[in-house]
Amino acid sequence: MSKPPNRPRDTLSPPDASVVIPAYRRPVLLRQAVRSALAQDMASDRFEVIVVDSSPDEENARVVESLMAEAGAVSLTLHRKAPEGPGPSRMLGARRARGRVIAFLDSDCQPTPGWLAAGLAAFAGDTGIVQGRTLPHPDQPLGVFSRYVRIEAENPRYEAANVFYLRDCLAAAGEPAKDLTPTDERPTGGEDALMAWRVKRQGWQSTFAAHALVYHEVVPISVWRWLYEKRMFMLPWLAREVPEMRREFFLHYFVDPAQAGLTLLLVGVMLSPWSPLWLSCGIPYVLVRAVEPTRTLHGIRRVARVLVYLPRDLLSFGLLLLGSIRYRTLLL
């Protein structure tokens, strides 16, 4: 189901950019995202905004329709589809877009007024992908039990919360993967990295635009959501599909130093459960968790972080192990 834009499309010349926002529920955040996208420091005929909603109700549709009057001369379009995750929604929006550049933005993000212009200015030569800068919203407090995205340099995951693609290069992206949990409050993800690397393999270059700034919502999460990081299950699949990312993982086969230390500890426990040897195997894990940066615990209290993070790391290890078995590629 599609809603017509706020003014006839056939009377418009193609814009420079199309902002595509996939949405599933969260109407309050969607309203903020669309309003920020409409408030760009660009002429109204140079960009359009496209929302692709897969919610089971009409709340997001009503949000977009209510904003069409505020959009003024900027073309604002709504499309509806079945829930398959953000990847298929983004590509549907890209197929319906008319801009030379497709700017992907998530519904829990608010771009700054100069975001779109800065992203467009970064394209030159054979650049096909521009990754923007993403920070947690400065007016919202950060804490252990909160979730947000921070991107301050180009990274191999190319998170689509804030990324630009030259329209001509998107054909190389292929069909996006459907998300493993498309109706969850947080998708499992990974499809955005695969899309970027498919494009890069065709010879397109990528760059980073620090001034293409987006603020990401700081979302409070439950203790269980913090403990159970379900995206770990997807990472072995991503390592299989995008072997180029191996160099970003610790020693190529561990998500980070903490997981490498935990693996050594578990091996020690299995080999010498009744010997002090396994205690020495746990030293690297304790050191990693105790010395890594923290805003709240200092001095001897840093050791407490080991006890807090151990259940979380064990769950993550289990998910990584299951993912490695499921996708037949090792990443722990």
C-alpha positions as CSV (number, residue, x, y, z in Angstrom):
1,M,0.0,0.0,0.0
2,S,1.3,3.4,-0.9
3,K,0.2,6.9,-0.1
4,P,0.6,9.7,-2.7
5,P,3.3,12.4,-2.0
6,N,2.2,15.7,-0.7
7,R,2.3,17.1,-4.3
8,P,2.2,15.5,-7.7
9,R,5.4,13.6,-8.6
10,D,5.1,14.1,-12.4
11,T,5.4,17.9,-12.0
12,L,8.8,17.6,-10.3
13,S,12.3,17.3,-11.7
14,P,14.5,14.6,-10.2
15,P,16.0,15.7,-6.9
16,D,19.6,15.4,-5.9
17,A,18.9,13.2,-3.0
18,S,16.2,10.9,-1.6
19,V,16.0,10.3,2.2
20,V,14.7,6.8,2.8
21,I,13.5,5.9,6.3
22,P,12.4,2.3,7.2
23,A,10.0,2.2,10.1
24,Y,8.4,-0.4,12.3
25,R,6.3,1.0,15.2
26,R,7.8,3.7,17.4
27,P,5.6,6.6,16.0
28,V,7.0,9.2,18.3
29,L,10.6,8.6,17.2
30,L,9.4,8.4,13.5
31,R,7.8,11.9,13.8
32,Q,11.1,13.3,15.1
33,A,13.1,11.6,12.4
34,V,10.9,12.8,9.6
35,R,10.7,16.4,10.9
36,S,14.5,16.6,11.2
37,A,14.8,15.2,7.6
38,L,12.4,17.8,6.3
39,A,14.3,20.6,8.0
40,Q,17.5,20.2,6.0
41,D,19.4,23.3,4.8
42,M,18.7,22.7,1.2
43,A,16.2,24.0,-1.4
44,S,12.9,22.0,-1.2
45,D,13.2,20.8,-4.8
46,R,16.7,19.2,-4.2
47,F,15.5,16.4,-2.0
48,E,12.6,14.2,-1.1
49,V,11.7,12.1,2.0
50,I,10.4,8.5,1.7
51,V,9.1,6.5,4.6
52,V,8.6,2.7,4.2
53,D,6.5,1.4,7.1
54,S,5.9,-2.2,8.0
55,S,4.0,-1.8,11.2
56,P,0.8,-3.9,11.9
57,D,-1.2,-0.8,12.8
58,E,-1.8,2.7,11.2
59,E,0.0,4.8,13.8
60,N,3.1,5.5,11.7
61,A,0.9,6.1,8.6
62,R,-1.1,8.7,10.5
63,V,2.2,10.3,11.6
64,V,3.5,10.7,8.1
65,E,0.1,11.9,6.8
66,S,0.0,14.6,9.6
67,L,3.5,15.8,8.5
68,M,2.6,16.2,4.9
69,A,1.2,19.7,5.6
70,E,4.4,20.6,7.4
71,A,6.6,19.3,4.5
72,G,5.6,22.2,2.4
73,A,7.3,22.0,-1.0
74,V,9.4,19.0,0.0
75,S,8.0,15.7,-1.4
76,L,7.1,13.4,1.4
77,T,5.9,9.8,0.5
78,L,4.7,6.9,2.5
79,H,4.8,3.2,1.4
80,R,3.6,0.2,3.3
81,K,4.8,-3.4,3.2
82,A,4.9,-6.6,5.2
83,P,7.5,-6.7,8.0
84,E,10.8,-8.3,6.7
85,G,13.3,-6.1,8.5
86,P,14.9,-2.7,7.6
87,G,16.9,-4.1,4.7
88,P,14.0,-4.9,2.4
89,S,12.2,-1.7,3.4
90,R,15.3,0.4,2.5
91,M,15.6,-1.2,-0.9
92,L,11.8,-0.7,-1.6
93,G,12.3,2.9,-0.8
94,A,15.4,3.1,-3.0
95,R,13.5,1.6,-5.9
96,R,10.7,4.2,-5.5
97,A,13.2,7.1,-5.1
98,R,14.1,9.6,-7.8
99,G,17.3,11.1,-6.3
100,R,20.8,10.7,-7.6
101,V,21.9,9.8,-4.1
102,I,20.0,7.6,-1.7
103,A,20.4,8.7,2.0
104,F,19.4,6.0,4.4
105,L,18.3,7.1,7.8
106,D,16.8,5.1,10.7
107,S,13.6,6.1,12.4
108,D,15.4,6.5,15.8
109,C,17.8,9.1,14.4
110,Q,17.6,12.9,14.0
111,P,19.8,14.4,11.3
112,T,21.3,17.9,11.9
113,P,20.3,20.6,9.4
114,G,23.5,20.3,7.4
115,W,23.5,16.5,7.3
116,L,22.2,16.0,3.8
117,A,24.3,18.7,2.2
118,A,27.5,17.4,3.8
119,G,26.8,13.8,2.6
120,L,26.2,15.0,-0.9
121,A,29.4,17.1,-0.9
122,A,31.5,14.0,-0.1
123,F,30.7,12.2,-3.4
124,A,33.6,12.6,-5.9
125,G,35.1,10.4,-8.6
126,D,34.2,6.7,-8.1
127,T,32.9,7.2,-4.6
128,G,29.7,5.1,-4.2
129,I,29.3,5.1,-0.4
130,V,29.5,7.9,2.1
131,Q,29.3,7.0,5.8
132,G,28.1,9.8,8.1
133,R,28.9,10.6,11.7
134,T,26.5,9.3,14.3
135,L,26.5,10.3,18.0
136,P,24.1,9.6,20.9
137,H,21.7,12.4,21.4
138,P,23.5,15.1,23.5
139,D,20.4,15.9,25.5
140,Q,19.9,12.3,26.7
141,P,21.9,10.6,29.5
142,L,24.0,7.6,28.8
143,G,24.1,4.6,31.0
144,V,24.9,0.9,31.1
145,F,21.3,0.0,30.4
146,S,20.9,2.1,27.3
147,R,21.4,1.4,23.6
148,Y,22.6,3.8,21.0
149,V,24.9,4.0,18.0
150,R,28.2,5.9,17.9
151,I,30.1,6.1,14.6
152,E,33.0,8.6,14.5
153,A,35.1,7.1,11.7
154,E,34.5,4.8,8.7
155,N,34.0,1.3,9.8
156,P,33.4,-2.0,8.0
157,R,29.8,-2.4,9.2
158,Y,28.5,0.6,7.3
159,E,25.5,1.0,9.6
160,A,22.5,2.2,7.6
161,A,21.4,4.5,10.4
162,N,23.4,7.1,8.5
163,V,24.8,6.2,5.2
164,F,24.6,7.5,1.6
165,Y,24.7,5.5,-1.6
166,L,25.1,6.7,-5.2
167,R,22.0,5.5,-6.9
168,D,24.0,4.0,-9.8
169,C,25.9,1.7,-7.5
170,L,22.9,0.1,-5.7
171,A,22.3,-2.4,-8.5
172,A,25.4,-4.2,-7.2
173,A,23.9,-4.5,-3.7
174,G,21.6,-7.3,-4.8
175,E,18.5,-8.3,-2.8
176,P,18.8,-7.5,0.9
177,A,18.6,-10.3,3.4
178,K,15.4,-10.6,5.5
179,D,15.9,-10.0,9.2
180,L,15.8,-13.0,11.5
181,T,13.5,-11.1,13.9
182,P,11.6,-8.5,11.8
183,T,8.9,-7.9,14.3
184,D,11.1,-7.4,17.3
185,E,11.7,-4.0,18.8
186,R,15.4,-4.3,17.6
187,P,16.2,-6.2,14.4
188,T,19.0,-8.7,14.4
189,G,20.7,-6.7,11.6
190,G,23.8,-7.3,9.5
191,E,22.2,-6.7,6.1
192,D,23.5,-3.2,5.9
193,A,27.2,-4.4,6.1
194,L,26.5,-7.0,3.4
195,M,25.0,-4.4,1.1
196,A,28.0,-2.1,1.4
197,W,30.5,-4.8,0.8
198,R,28.7,-6.1,-2.3
199,V,28.9,-2.6,-3.7
200,K,32.6,-2.2,-2.7
201,R,33.5,-5.5,-4.4
202,Q,32.3,-4.0,-7.7
203,G,35.0,-1.3,-7.5
204,W,33.1,1.5,-5.8
205,Q,35.0,3.5,-3.2
206,S,33.8,4.6,0.2
207,T,34.6,7.6,2.4
208,F,33.6,9.2,5.7
209,A,31.8,12.6,6.1
210,A,32.2,13.9,9.6
211,H,29.9,16.8,9.0
212,A,27.1,14.6,7.9
213,L,26.0,14.4,11.5
214,V,23.0,12.4,12.9
215,Y,22.0,12.1,16.6
216,H,20.8,8.6,17.6
217,E,18.2,8.1,20.2
218,V,19.5,6.8,23.6
219,V,17.0,4.0,24.3
220,P,16.7,2.6,27.8
221,I,16.8,-1.2,27.8
222,S,16.0,-3.9,30.4
223,V,18.6,-5.9,32.2
224,W,17.6,-8.9,30.1
225,R,18.1,-6.9,26.8
226,W,21.5,-5.9,28.0
227,L,22.5,-9.5,29.0
228,Y,21.0,-11.1,25.9
229,E,22.8,-9.5,22.9
230,K,21.0,-11.4,20.2
231,R,23.0,-9.8,17.4
232,M,25.9,-12.1,18.4
233,F,24.1,-15.0,16.7
234,M,24.2,-13.1,13.4
235,L,27.9,-12.2,13.4
236,P,29.3,-15.6,12.2
237,W,26.9,-15.3,9.3
238,L,28.3,-11.8,8.6
239,A,31.8,-13.1,8.8
240,R,31.0,-15.8,6.3
241,E,29.3,-13.5,3.9
242,V,31.8,-10.7,4.3
243,P,35.3,-12.3,4.9
244,E,36.8,-8.8,4.5
245,M,35.5,-8.0,8.0
246,R,37.7,-10.7,9.6
247,R,40.6,-8.2,9.9
248,E,38.4,-6.1,12.1
249,F,37.9,-8.9,14.6
250,F,40.4,-9.6,17.4
251,L,42.9,-12.2,16.0
252,H,40.4,-12.6,13.1
253,Y,38.3,-15.2,15.0
254,F,37.1,-13.4,18.1
255,V,34.6,-10.5,18.4
256,D,36.8,-8.7,20.8
257,P,39.6,-9.3,23.4
258,A,37.0,-10.0,26.1
259,Q,35.6,-12.9,24.2
260,A,39.1,-14.2,23.4
261,G,39.9,-14.1,27.1
262,L,36.6,-15.8,28.0
263,T,37.3,-18.6,25.5
264,L,40.7,-19.2,27.1
265,L,39.0,-19.4,30.5
266,L,36.4,-21.9,29.3
267,V,39.1,-24.0,27.7
268,G,41.0,-24.0,30.9
269,V,37.9,-25.1,32.9
270,M,37.2,-27.9,30.5
271,L,40.8,-29.2,30.5
272,S,41.6,-28.8,34.1
273,P,38.4,-28.4,36.2
274,W,40.1,-29.6,39.4
275,S,43.4,-27.8,38.9
276,P,44.4,-24.2,39.6
277,L,45.5,-24.0,36.0
278,W,42.1,-22.8,34.9
279,L,42.4,-19.9,37.3
280,S,45.5,-18.7,35.4
281,C,43.6,-19.1,32.1
282,G,41.1,-16.6,33.4
283,I,43.6,-13.8,34.1
284,P,43.5,-12.3,30.5
285,Y,39.7,-12.1,30.7
286,V,39.7,-10.4,34.2
287,L,42.4,-7.9,33.0
288,V,40.4,-7.0,29.9
289,R,37.2,-6.4,31.7
290,A,38.9,-4.6,34.7
291,V,41.0,-2.1,32.7
292,E,38.7,-1.2,29.9
293,P,37.3,2.4,30.0
294,T,34.3,3.0,32.3
295,R,32.4,6.1,33.4
296,T,31.1,4.8,36.7
297,L,33.5,2.3,38.4
298,H,37.1,3.3,39.4
299,G,39.9,1.9,41.5
300,I,39.4,-1.5,43.1
301,R,35.7,-1.4,42.1
302,R,36.7,-2.1,38.5
303,V,37.1,-5.7,39.5
304,A,33.3,-5.8,40.1
305,R,32.8,-5.2,36.4
306,V,34.1,-8.8,35.8
307,L,31.3,-10.2,37.8
308,V,28.7,-8.0,36.2
309,Y,29.9,-8.7,32.6
310,L,30.6,-12.4,33.0
311,P,26.9,-13.6,32.6
312,R,26.6,-11.3,29.6
313,D,29.8,-12.5,28.0
314,L,28.8,-16.2,28.6
315,L,25.5,-15.6,26.9
316,S,27.2,-13.9,24.0
317,F,29.7,-16.8,23.8
318,G,26.8,-19.2,23.5
319,L,25.1,-17.2,20.8
320,L,28.4,-16.9,18.9
321,L,29.0,-20.7,19.2
322,L,25.4,-21.5,18.0
323,G,25.9,-19.0,15.1
324,S,29.2,-20.6,14.2
325,I,27.6,-24.0,14.0
326,R,24.5,-22.8,12.2
327,Y,26.5,-20.9,9.5
328,R,29.5,-23.2,9.5
329,T,32.1,-20.5,10.1
330,L,34.0,-19.9,13.3
331,L,33.7,-16.6,15.2
332,L,33.7,-16.5,19.0
